[in-house]
Amino acid sequence: MLEISNLYKSFNTGTINEVNALQDVSLSVGDGSFVCVLGTNGSGKSTLLNAIAGTFISDAGTIILNGRNITRLPEHKRACQIGRVFQNPFSGTAPGMSISENLALAAKRGKKRGLGWGLPVSVVRDLKSRVKALNMGLEERMNTQIGKLSGGQRQALTLLMASWLKPDLLLLDEHTAALDPTTAGKVIEMTKQIVTDYKLTTLMVTHSMQQAVNLGNRIIMMHQGKIKYDFSGEEKNKMKVPDLLSLFDELRRKDQIDAGEALLLSAKHV
Amino acid sequence: MTLLIGSITIGLILALLALGIFISFRIFNFPDITAEGSFTFGAAITASLIVAGANPAVATLLAFAGGLLAGSTTGLIHTRFKINPLLSGILVMTALYSVNLYVMGKSNVPLLSRNTLFTWFEKFSNIISGKDATVNLIGWSVPARDLWTLIFCLLITVAFSLLLLWFFRTNIGTAMRATGDNDQMIRALGVNTKGMIISGVALSNGFIALAGSMLAQFQGFADVQMGIGMLVWGLASVIIGEALISDNKLGLVIAGAVIGAVLFRLLVAIALRWGMNPNNLKLITAAFVFLALVLPGFMKQTKKIKLPG
């Protein structure tokens, strides 16, 4: 259960480039929910994910995950509850290390790392069987450096790594945006399977309306640092791509009107 | 032959330096110039303690501890105060110059006729092979003492290399390597990357100070200037090792750094023997490292240009 209340975050505060990336965001996500987060560029959806993951500390508000207040915790202390996949396929794996080593690192997410052997034989066997389940033939290349794999392979492994210990919350930040359509499709299939199999609570940021329609049981749409729409249940199931597109257009139109009005006002009164 | 054995011995001592540079430069991509200060720091600590009558083994281990301290200071300045790695190293290196003078009390501390690790090796040789014994080594007559010294240095270096290899294969060591490889990823997996950088740079400087300590005992003095150029020296060793091994298996890379250090020392000894002015040594070392850093990229470029035609 994720409870976000009245979250605020601004960047470059006090300068001309001030961005209010999150403005009074409140969101409650029940266990096992799969939420797709949509929004225009700069709407704050990635900021929201980063705020939850702890990439930065929020200005105000609270984040409670499974009863633990993580608002002020540094990123590495939240990691025991959160699994992440990044937009950039290169971000989620250590390129100079082997597939086994990367997976073994993930198998200890948020746990104490001591002087025990990093790759015991029993663990390697377990890693191999799980990699085999990906059906990518990578189980024969466990000692290959991850940097030598394609973006899609790396992203699939990152997904496997993030979900390894069944996190309380899985954060997917446009994790297929940098992949070609076929690979993206495969990774999405895999996402779907892992999330359903493990019953993971998931927040997925995406730019693809199709993904948002096909996946998950809830859609939230962000705009200018705020959550503008929130659909779940029957309402979410009825959503089609054109519906979402028209909502986007509506948001954009409102923007333009606002800007126009502001101009008019300033012309009249200043 | 005596010269050759002496060079290999120094090469093995400086292999510890190369391992230290390997940790900071290759694992963390952290060009850590603290090395120049911590190398002397290790020598200074050991020399002062030995002069004060301490056990040489204790004096050597305390040099290692001193290196850890110097390295963690650099790591702390870099991570806690967000100062650029190079600048953090420069700050600590500069500060260490004064600290070293303070520790030694003067700019040069001789260790002649003092009990060092190397007088122990000599004693051992006297007991095993007899006093002033010589050994016939492929036609050359070599003092048994020099040979035993070489063997002991080899054992020490191999022991520390294996220790490092083991450490980097443990859970914490693997996390440390991942920190240098992709810090974003490993933070998301719950590792305190700042702590990893601090302990990694500390470990690196521990090895470097150990090399300084051993070298001071071998050559019979500690000098406040002896650390100058050591970073580039270590880099040269690491780069030669990489060129020889051209594999990224951890064990081989570590072995490469050790072999590189010995080989580089031999090359220098040969060049000096051929009459190279010692004053040119640092210039040539720097030029060598420059070329080694630039050439691989340059060769790739020329290949790329040729491909379409």
Interface residues (C-beta under 8 A of the other chain):
Chain A: A53 P74 E75 H76 K77 A79 C80 I82 R84 F86 F90 S91 G92 T93 A94 P95 G96 M97 E101 N102 A104 L105 A106 K108 R109 G110 K111 R113 G114 L115 G116 W117 G118 L119 Q145 M161 A162
Chain B: F167 R169 T170 N171 I172 G173 T174 A175 R177 A178 D181 N182 Q184 M185 I186 R187 A188 L189 G190 V191 N192 T193 N248
